[in-house]
Amino acid sequence: MSTPLLLILCTAPDRKTALSLSRALVEQDLAACVNLTAPVTSVYRWQEQIEQSDEILLLIKTTKKRYREVESTLRTLHPYELPEIIAVPVEQGLDGYLDWVERCTNKEI
């Protein structure tokens, strides 16, 4: 792995939206893979109120050099006014898998 990788966390309001976001990222070579979790319950403060929602968590595997494009795509397509987009650096992993993520996201840069 020569390019730093990221795991990006993003929540979506439902499975249909999560699938749509995931497909867009993979089809545009911005992510090698996106995992969708079973519904998670989020408790958060929004506009001075405590809210609770069932959401789908997206686990987006990409490279650091693709982060801005991933963020832009998510902001454009996401229905939330302020979507959760958090990037965590990947420090270690199976070499073959990490190389695959890099190859999948290294197209047309």
N, C-alpha and C positions, 0 to 999 in steps of 0.2 A: 504494500500500500504506500504509494508516494504522495497521494493527495489526502489531506485531512478529511475525515468523514464526520458527518453529523447525524444525529437522531433528532428529528423534529417532532414535537408533540403538538397536536392540534385537536380540538374537540369540535364536533358537529352536532346539530340538533337531532339528527335521525340517520338511519342507515342509508337511505336513498341519497341524501346530501353527502354523506361520508364516501359512498361509492363513487359519486360523480366527481368529487374533489380528487380522490385517489386515482381514478382513471385518467383525469386530465394531467396530473403530475407524471404518471408513468408514460402516457402516450407522448408527452412532450420531452421525454428523456430527462426530466428534472429529478426524478426519483427512480431508484432501481426497484423498490418494493414499498408498499404501504400495507401495514397490518391494521385491521379494524378490530377493536375489542368488542366484547359483549357490552351492553349498556353499562355505563358507570354513572354513579350519582355524584353530581357536583353541587357543592354548597359554596356560595360566593356572595360577596357584596356587590350590588349593582345599583347605581343611582340612589344611594343611601338606604337601600333595602337589603335584607338578607334573602337570597333566592335559593331555590333548590330545583335542579333539573336533571332528568335522565339524558345522557348524551352518549355519543360514540366517540371513543378516543382513537385518533389516527397516529400510528407510529411510522414516520416517514424516514426512509433511509436514503441519504444523499451525500453530496460532497460539499465542503465549505465553499468552494467556488460557485456552486449553484444556489447558495442560500438566498441571495437577493431575488433571483427569478422565482424560486419556490414561494417566498414571502409575497411577491407581487401577484403571482397566480392565485394564491390563497386569498389575499385581500380582495382581488377582483371578483372571484367566484363565490366567496363565502357569504352566507346570508346574515351573519352577525355584524353588528356595528363595530365591535371590537373583538375580533377572533383571538383565541389563544394561539399563539405561535411562539414556541419556546425551543431553542436549539441547544442540544447537549453534545459536546464533543465525544467522539468514539475514541477511547484510549487504546483498547485492545479488542481482538476478536479473531475468529478463524481466518487465517490469511486468504484462503481461497474465496471465502464469502466477501471479505473486504475488497479484494481485487475485483470481484464480480460487480459490486456496487459502483466502484470507480469506473469500470468499463461501460456499464449501462448508462451512466450519467455524463460520460465524456463525449457524447455525440453532438456535433454541430455547435461547438462553443466558439 
